[in-house]
Structure formats: C-alpha cells, structure tokens
Amino acid sequence: MSAPTGPLAGVRVVDLSENVLGPMATQTLGDMGADVIKVETPRGDPMRQLGLSRHAGMASHFLAFNRNKRSLVLDLKHAPAHAALLRLCRTADVFVHNMRPAAAERLGVDYAAISTANPRIVHASASGYRKDGPYRDRPAYDDVIQGESGLAGLNRRANGAPRYVPMAMADKLCGLALASAVGMALYRREKTGQGEEIHVPMLETMLAFNLADHLWHATLAEPEKGMGYPRMFAAHRRPYATRDGHLCIIANTDDQWRRLFAAIGRPELIEDPRFVNLAERTRNIDALLTLLSEKVAERTTAEWRERLVQADIPHGPAAELEAIAADPYLRDTGFFQRYEHPSEGPLMTTAVPVTLTHAPGGLHRPQPRLGEHTEELLRELGYDDEGIAEIGGRGAR
C-alpha cells in the first residue's frame, strides 16, 4: 500500500453509511486520497456478512465496497460515544450517511446537529426519496427504486416482462452521484468558506438517469403521445449471434453505417430510403437490426472481429464475467490488482478507473476489520485510556 496521492489527499471523511450506496460513495472519495473513517455499530456493516469469506466479518461484498477506509466502532446511542463522534466531526471536512431523515434526526447526526459541531462541514446524505417530500421516511432499497424509476419496466417493453438489472444499479449510481456532489461542495467551500448540506434522493436521481433518453415526446411537453426511445426496445437490439458465439456491434453516424453495410456485403443499403439517415433508421429500426442479425449469423466471431476492426466499427464480445477477469487488454492495463491483505491473505480488486495525471488515486489502505482503528482514532482525538475505556465499554474494539 502507498500513501494517499489523489486530489482529495488531506480531506477527512466521516462515514456512517452501510450496505452499498454510501460505501460506494465513500470508497470513491477514499480512492481519490481522502482519509475515510468508517463509523460502525458494534454489529458492523451488514455487508460484512454477505458473500464468500476467509474470516467472519470480512465477506466479499464488504471487501468490494470498503477499501481505503479505517474502521471506528461507536455505539451512538451511548452519550460518550456520540460525543466522540462530534469531536471527530470537528476535525473532518465531510460527513456521509444513508439513513432516512427521521432516523438521522433521532440519532443526532442530521445536518443541524453535525453543522453545529462544525459549520464548515459538507454533510452528504442519501435516502429513497426527497427529504422535503411526503415520502421522506419511506424505506427503499435498490429493487424498489429500479421499479419506481421505470428501470425494471423497460425490460417489459423490450422482452415482455419487467426485470431488475442484475446488479445494484440504483445503489451504485446514486453512490457515484453522492461522491460527485461532495466534490462540487468542497470546491464551493474553497471559494466561499461555507459548509453545505447535500441530499441525494434515489428515486429522483434514477428517474433523471433513466429518462434522459426515454422522455421522447415528453421532451416536447407531449407525454401522452408516447415515451421511450424506440431503438432501445427493438427485438434485435441485443448481442448478435455469430456462428460460434455472440458479438456486440453498434454504428451511429451515417459514415459508420456506410462502412458497416460494406463489411456485411450490402454496401447499397446506405442508399435504401429506410436507412439513409438517422431519422429513417430510427423509424425502421426493427427492419435494420433484423437484417444485421441475419448477416452476422453467417460468420464466426473471429471473422467478424477482423472485418469490423478493418472497418473501424465499434464492437466487442458479449463477455462472461469469468472471461473479463482473464481479458488480456485488462491484464495489460493493470485493471485487476492483486494484493496481500494483512488478515485476509491474497485478494484482488479493480483499479481506480478515473485517471488524474498530476494527482492519481489508488489503493493505499486495505479494507478494515471491524473496529480495527478504534483505539488509534480515539487517541488521535486526544482520548486517554480512561476515555477510551468509557467509550469502548459499548462496543469499541
């Protein structure tokens, strides 16, 4: 592991989040150099129990979302522990949680409470719905938001039945939105000296994300005429079956379609009135993709890849997860990083995908055991043995 070198080196983040959304956000901040202090209950983040593990409390799902953090156990219902949290917040730049607003208020970690301790702090939270709306305290998880935002329903129009995207899509995307907002708020604080309160509502965030390409008639204030980008629901908009596998192919511009038509042996199709420009291709998308699907089935994946590389057409395999882990391109770019965890042994993680030339992020601290840094952090805050014992009597490790 190496010392933090990213653009957020020197920024301290107090992280009360758990599960996926919040930890995704704070891991992103940690990857970029922030000192992320994960404040956990004595039972720990529930994700410590989800997935494969070599030791209790260090399951694979926890490992995937909690690198570059230190773990501090505090029972915040215990007054000395809550006081320690406020002392910690006075040293921090950012505070993150993903509780419902009423729960945060009851626990004394809402913006009013935390900003009283530190007026310059950036207080960032996420929950299912807008905190100033009637659903503010409804429970919500990824599956619910995928449904309410229309994401699961998109599959009904494409494949006949609603279905969740097979990943925690809403949680992860909203986590990235939260991390992005924190960066913007920190920039504003540098200019104004003022702290900020951030709230990311999952439903509205996912609606904005989903509808960006599906407003369609609603963009012109005529939703009753229909919503949804037709190309996305075409029956053959899927990886194309080759003679021995599947291949993903996409052309957008007129020039790309001209070259693709030539590559499939039908150069004259660029003059076909149905396919002559983007508007006509969109209107006739089913016929276009049906034709392409039939042609792709005539050759092997390797034959098509050679032709498509020569034609400079965007394409790639419909890769299985295990194949991705062995992909030579990703090996050459160092995307998968293997390292030795102090307690868990050999592990693998993904590299930080965003590169900054002058302040690169990276892996500088392994995933923490529950409460691993409690004593270390409390001593940093000035607690002596007696103070640590008083707090530790309620679960600090």
Buried (B, 14 or more C-beta within 10 A) or exposed (E): BEEBBBBBBEBBBBBBBBBBBBBBBBBBBBBBBBBBBBBBBBEBBEBBBBEEBEEEBBBBBBBBBBBBBBBBBBBBEBEBBBBBBBBBBEBBBBBBBBBBBEEBBEBBBBBEBBBEBBEEBBBBBBBBBBBEEEBBBEEBBBBBBBBBBBBBBBBEBBEEEBBBBEEBBBBBBBBBBBBBBBBEBBEBBEEEEEBBBBBBBBBBBBBEBBBEEBBBEBEEEEEEEEBBBBBEBBEBBBBBBBEEBBBEBEBEEBEBBBBBBBBBEBEEBBEBEEBBEEEBBEEBBBBBBBBBBEBBEEBEBEEBBEBBEEBEBEBEBBBEEEEEEEBEEBEEEEBBEEEEBEEBEEBEBEBBEEEEEEEBBBBBBBBBBBBBBBBEBBEEBEBEEEBBEBBBEBBBB
